[in-house]
Amino acid sequence: MAIVLPEQDLQAVERKLVRCLARSGVRHVVLREEERALADVRHQLWEYFAGLRRRFTVPVYLCGTPFQQRVWQLVGEIPFGTTWTYRELAERLGHPTAVRAVGAALAANPLPIVIPCHRVVGARGALRGYAGGLALKEFLLTHERAVAQRP
């Protein structure tokens, strides 16, 4: 499964997914929208935007390098409504000088929002790249802060 944001190219995401699956040994890939498979993630996204969900529980298979997978796993641990800097994330990974590599791994995130890479910001909270654009990143962070402040 991949989530394609408005700023992304659907065909590019599909090509990346096919290459990734091929590296995993999958020889034949059929890309389609499967209603039953999408229903749960659609419902969880609805709950997230309604302020009823803070963590996603849909099962995912993340196709990436071991470093990317470690970055994505750790990003999933960033508490809802908070942010970490790219440097903090690199330090928590045990690679304090890998700030750019962390940014590259986040740019390759196949499931934005579900894997909340929008919670990673630049030094002093500066908004830096996001596949869906900085306006969407700012919207998601504002949404989470507002929901997190509710009793």
C-alpha positions as CSV (number, residue, x, y, z in Angstrom):
1,M,0.0,0.0,0.0
2,A,1.2,3.5,-0.7
3,I,-0.5,6.8,0.0
4,V,-0.1,9.4,-2.8
5,L,-0.4,13.0,-1.7
6,P,-1.7,15.7,-4.1
7,E,1.9,17.0,-4.7
8,Q,3.2,13.6,-5.7
9,D,3.2,11.8,-9.1
10,L,1.1,8.7,-9.0
11,Q,3.0,6.9,-11.8
12,A,6.3,7.6,-10.0
13,V,5.0,6.2,-6.8
14,E,3.7,3.1,-8.6
15,R,7.1,2.6,-10.4
16,K,8.9,2.8,-7.0
17,L,6.5,0.3,-5.5
18,V,7.0,-2.2,-8.3
19,R,10.9,-1.8,-8.1
20,C,10.7,-2.3,-4.3
21,L,8.6,-5.4,-4.6
22,A,10.8,-6.8,-7.4
23,R,13.8,-6.5,-5.1
24,S,11.9,-8.5,-2.5
25,G,11.4,-11.3,-5.0
26,V,7.9,-10.5,-6.3
27,R,7.9,-11.3,-10.0
28,H,4.4,-10.2,-11.0
29,V,2.7,-7.0,-9.7
30,V,-0.9,-5.9,-10.3
31,L,-1.6,-2.4,-9.1
32,R,-5.2,-1.8,-8.2
33,E,-7.4,-0.1,-5.7
34,E,-8.8,-2.8,-3.5
35,E,-11.9,-1.6,-1.7
36,R,-11.6,-4.0,1.3
37,A,-7.9,-3.4,1.7
38,L,-8.4,0.4,1.7
39,A,-11.5,0.5,3.9
40,D,-9.6,0.2,7.2
41,V,-6.9,2.8,6.3
42,R,-9.6,5.2,5.0
43,H,-11.5,4.8,8.2
44,Q,-8.4,5.4,10.3
45,L,-7.5,8.4,8.3
46,W,-11.1,9.7,8.8
47,E,-10.7,9.2,12.6
48,Y,-7.3,11.0,12.5
49,F,-8.7,14.0,10.8
50,A,-11.8,14.0,13.1
51,G,-9.5,14.1,16.1
52,L,-10.4,10.6,17.3
53,R,-7.2,8.8,16.4
54,R,-3.6,9.5,17.4
55,R,-1.9,6.4,16.2
56,F,-2.5,4.2,13.2
57,T,-2.9,0.4,13.5
58,V,-3.2,-0.7,9.9
59,P,-0.7,-3.4,9.1
60,V,2.0,-2.2,6.7
61,Y,4.8,-3.6,4.8
62,L,7.5,-1.0,4.4
63,C,9.8,-1.5,1.4
64,G,13.1,0.3,2.0
65,T,16.7,0.0,3.0
66,P,17.4,-1.2,6.5
67,F,18.4,2.4,7.4
68,Q,15.1,3.8,5.9
69,Q,13.1,1.2,7.8
70,R,14.8,2.1,11.1
71,V,14.1,5.8,10.4
72,W,10.4,5.1,9.6
73,Q,10.0,2.9,12.7
74,L,11.5,5.6,15.0
75,V,9.3,8.3,13.4
76,G,6.3,6.2,14.4
77,E,7.4,6.7,18.0
78,I,7.2,10.5,17.9
79,P,4.4,11.3,20.2
80,F,1.2,12.8,18.7
81,G,1.2,16.6,18.8
82,T,5.0,16.9,19.2
83,T,7.9,17.3,16.9
84,W,11.5,16.1,16.8
85,T,14.2,17.8,14.7
86,Y,16.1,15.9,12.0
87,R,19.2,16.1,14.2
88,E,17.3,14.6,17.2
89,L,16.1,11.8,15.0
90,A,19.6,11.1,13.7
91,E,21.0,11.1,17.3
92,R,18.3,8.7,18.5
93,L,19.3,6.4,15.6
94,G,22.8,6.5,16.9
95,H,24.1,8.4,13.8
96,P,24.3,12.0,14.9
97,T,26.0,13.1,11.6
98,A,23.4,11.4,9.4
99,V,20.9,14.4,9.4
100,R,20.8,14.5,5.6
101,A,20.4,10.7,5.3
102,V,17.5,11.0,7.7
103,G,15.9,13.6,5.5
104,A,16.4,11.4,2.5
105,A,14.8,8.5,4.3
106,L,11.8,10.6,5.2
107,A,11.4,11.8,1.6
108,A,11.1,8.1,0.6
109,N,8.4,7.4,3.2
110,P,5.7,5.4,1.3
111,L,2.9,6.1,3.9
112,P,2.9,9.8,4.9
113,I,0.5,10.6,7.7
114,V,0.4,6.9,8.8
115,I,4.2,7.1,9.3
116,P,4.1,10.6,10.6
117,C,7.2,12.1,9.0
118,H,5.4,15.5,9.2
119,R,6.4,15.5,12.9
120,V,10.1,16.0,11.9
121,V,11.2,19.6,11.6
122,G,14.3,21.6,11.1
123,A,16.4,23.3,13.7
124,R,14.4,25.6,16.0
125,G,11.1,24.2,14.6
126,A,11.6,25.4,11.0
127,L,9.4,23.6,8.6
128,R,11.5,21.6,6.0
129,G,10.5,19.4,3.1
130,Y,7.4,17.3,2.9
131,A,6.1,15.2,0.0
132,G,2.7,16.9,0.3
133,G,4.1,20.4,0.5
134,L,4.9,22.6,3.4
135,A,1.3,23.9,3.7
136,L,0.1,20.4,4.3
137,K,2.9,19.7,6.8
138,E,1.9,22.9,8.7
139,F,-1.8,21.9,8.6
140,L,-1.0,18.4,10.0
141,L,1.1,19.8,12.8
142,T,-1.5,22.5,13.7
143,H,-4.2,19.8,13.7
144,E,-2.3,17.5,16.0
145,R,-1.4,20.3,18.4
146,A,-5.0,21.3,18.6
147,V,-6.2,17.8,19.2
148,A,-3.5,17.1,21.7
149,Q,-4.6,20.1,23.8
150,R,-8.1,18.8,24.2
151,P,-9.0,17.3,27.6
